[in-house]
Amino acid sequence: MTTVLSARPAQTLYVTIRRDELRQLKDDNAQLLQQVEHLRQQLALGQSPLSLTRSAAHLN
């Protein structure tokens, strides 16, 4: 016999973030998106993404 659980309604969480924190998060996001695009290009060209990951690591 199984237990039936009632679904709870979604809860909204409100947070406060400083402008400098938001700017840093946006910058980090943009950098990660750039890295993803570069990795996709490497894969499309049949190159190893591992070599790119190593070269990107020394840039930071």
MODELLER restraints for C-alpha pairs under 7 A, 6 or more apart:
rsr = mdl.restraints
at = mdl.atoms
rsr.add(forms.Gaussian(group=physical.xy_distance, feature=features.Distance(at['CA:39:A'], at['CA:49:A']), mean=5.89, stdev=0.5))
rsr.add(forms.Gaussian(group=physical.xy_distance, feature=features.Distance(at['CA:42:A'], at['CA:48:A']), mean=6.77, stdev=0.5))
rsr.add(forms.Gaussian(group=physical.xy_distance, feature=features.Distance(at['CA:42:A'], at['CA:49:A']), mean=6.10, stdev=0.5))
rsr.add(forms.Gaussian(group=physical.xy_distance, feature=features.Distance(at['CA:43:A'], at['CA:49:A']), mean=6.60, stdev=0.5))
